[in-house]
């Protein structure tokens, strides 16, 4: 009897370990079929959020945030006052944009680069591709695909940055590596839907 209990214990722990390390423990989330508007309370931003996903938001005069979740998939939007400080500052970063190798002189390029280090501190095995340009209702933005490990599960996602006249808006979209190809178009849609909330 004792050997049978030990066997069950070992098998169950091995299954749990495999589910965590392979990312199979996270259920596959289907691509959203529709989107609905979500606005920050102070009008700092609005986005088109996947319908049916759990959402929460809040903040104060300095920062506004919104979180969207479906299973293990998460989209976080944060607006802080850094944007107003950077819009008028001189820039001249020489980072590569989308593999083009050109010098990116827009303020959003520096704002986007600033957050990269904190992401690497937040996740294990963080690796990020060169940023890509995109446009939304708030103006020019930058987004970078990333891969990382979160609690031993492999994840993939986007880190996007946009500057408004008053705020810096950062969007982090993440899902399991296996779910990326399904959800990448939805992440692009959310990021590019970013606009003024009023």
C-alpha positions in Angstrom: 0.0 0.0 0.0 2.8 2.4 0.9 4.7 1.8 -2.3 1.5 2.4 -4.3 1.0 5.8 -2.5 4.6 6.7 -3.2 4.1 5.8 -6.9 1.0 8.0 -7.1 2.8 10.9 -5.4 5.7 10.7 -7.8 3.6 10.4 -10.9 1.3 13.3 -9.9 4.4 15.5 -9.1 6.0 14.6 -12.4 2.8 15.5 -14.3 2.6 18.8 -12.6 6.3 19.6 -13.3 5.8 18.7 -17.0 2.7 20.9 -17.3 4.5 23.9 -15.8 7.8 23.6 -17.7 6.2 22.9 -21.1 3.6 25.6 -20.7 0.8 23.0 -21.2 -0.7 23.9 -17.9 -2.0 27.1 -19.5 -5.2 26.5 -21.4 -5.3 27.6 -25.0 -7.2 30.9 -25.4 -9.0 31.3 -28.7 -8.6 34.5 -30.8 -11.3 37.1 -29.8 -14.2 37.4 -32.2 -15.1 40.9 -31.3 -13.8 44.0 -29.4 -15.4 46.6 -27.1 -14.2 50.1 -26.1 -12.5 50.5 -22.7 -11.6 54.0 -21.5 -9.3 55.2 -18.7 -11.2 57.1 -16.1 -9.2 60.4 -16.7 -9.4 60.2 -20.5 -5.7 59.4 -20.8 -6.5 56.6 -23.3 -9.0 54.3 -24.7 -8.5 50.9 -26.4 -10.6 48.2 -28.1 -10.5 45.3 -25.6 -11.4 41.7 -26.5 -15.1 41.1 -25.7 -15.7 38.7 -22.8 -12.3 39.1 -21.2 -12.1 40.1 -17.6 -11.2 43.7 -17.2 -10.3 46.1 -14.4 -9.0 49.7 -14.3 -8.2 52.5 -12.0 -5.6 55.1 -11.1 -5.2 58.8 -10.1 -4.0 62.0 -11.7 -0.4 60.7 -12.0 -1.1 57.2 -13.4 -4.0 55.3 -15.0 -4.1 51.6 -15.7 -6.2 48.9 -17.2 -5.8 45.1 -17.1 -7.4 42.5 -19.4 -7.3 38.8 -18.7 -8.5 35.6 -20.3 -7.1 32.4 -18.7 -3.3 32.8 -18.5 -3.3 35.6 -21.2 -2.9 39.2 -20.0 -2.8 42.7 -21.4 -1.7 45.6 -19.2 -2.0 49.2 -20.1 -0.4 51.9 -18.0 -0.4 55.7 -18.5 2.0 57.8 -16.5 3.2 61.4 -16.4 6.6 60.6 -18.0 5.1 61.4 -21.4 4.7 65.1 -20.7 8.4 65.3 -19.6 9.7 63.6 -22.7 7.7 65.2 -25.5 9.7 68.4 -25.4 13.1 66.9 -24.7 15.9 66.6 -27.3 16.4 63.0 -28.6 18.8 61.2 -30.9 18.9 57.5 -30.1 20.6 55.3 -32.7 18.8 52.1 -32.1 17.8 49.8 -34.9 14.2 50.0 -35.9 12.6 47.0 -37.6 16.0 45.9 -38.9 16.3 49.0 -41.0 19.3 50.4 -39.1 18.2 54.0 -39.3 18.5 56.6 -36.6 15.2 57.0 -34.7 14.8 60.7 -33.7 11.3 60.6 -32.3 10.9 61.0 -28.5 8.9 57.8 -28.3 12.1 55.8 -29.3 13.8 56.9 -26.1 10.7 56.4 -24.0 10.4 52.8 -25.4 14.0 52.0 -24.7 13.8 53.2 -21.1 11.4 50.4 -20.1 13.4 47.6 -21.6 15.7 47.2 -18.6 12.9 46.9 -16.1 11.2 44.2 -18.2 14.5 42.2 -18.1 14.5 42.5 -14.3 10.9 41.4 -14.1 11.2 38.2 -16.2 13.7 35.4 -16.5 15.5 34.8 -19.8 14.0 38.0 -21.2 14.9 38.6 -24.9 13.5 41.3 -27.1 13.5 41.9 -30.8 14.3 45.3 -32.4 11.4 47.7 -32.1 8.9 48.2 -34.9 7.1 51.5 -35.7 3.3 51.7 -35.6 0.7 54.4 -35.6 -2.4 54.8 -33.5 -4.8 57.6 -32.6 -2.3 59.0 -30.2 0.5 59.2 -32.8 3.6 57.2 -33.5 4.5 54.3 -31.3 7.1 51.5 -30.9 6.5 47.8 -30.2 8.9 45.0 -29.6 8.2 41.3 -29.5 9.7 39.5 -26.6 10.1 36.0 -25.1 10.7 35.2 -21.5 10.2 32.6 -18.7 7.6 33.2 -16.1 7.4 30.6 -13.3 9.2 28.1 -15.6 6.6 28.6 -18.4 7.7 30.0 -21.7 5.8 33.2 -22.6 5.8 35.5 -25.7 4.4 38.9 -26.1 4.6 42.6 -27.1 5.9 45.6 -25.2 4.5 48.8 -26.8 5.1 52.5 -26.0 3.2 55.6 -27.2 3.6 59.2 -26.0 0.7 61.7 -25.7 1.1 65.3 -24.8 0.5 64.4 -21.1 1.2 60.8 -20.6 3.5 57.8 -21.6 1.3 54.8 -22.4 2.9 51.4 -22.1 1.1 48.2 -23.2 2.4 44.7 -22.3 0.6 41.8 -24.0 1.6 38.3 -23.0 0.5 34.7 -23.5 2.1 31.2 -23.5 4.5 30.6 -26.4 2.1 28.0 -27.8 -0.7 30.6 -27.9 1.3 33.3 -29.6 0.4 32.7 -33.3 -3.3 32.6 -32.4 -3.3 35.8 -30.3 -0.7 38.0 -32.0 -3.3 39.6 -34.4 -5.5 40.4 -31.5 -2.6 42.0 -29.6 -1.8 44.1 -32.7 -5.4 45.2 -32.8 -5.5 46.3 -29.2 -2.2 48.2 -29.5 -3.1 50.0 -32.7 -6.6 50.9 -31.3 -4.9 53.1 -28.6 -6.5 56.6 -28.8 -7.4 59.6 -26.7 -10.1 58.6 -24.2 -12.2 61.7 -24.5 
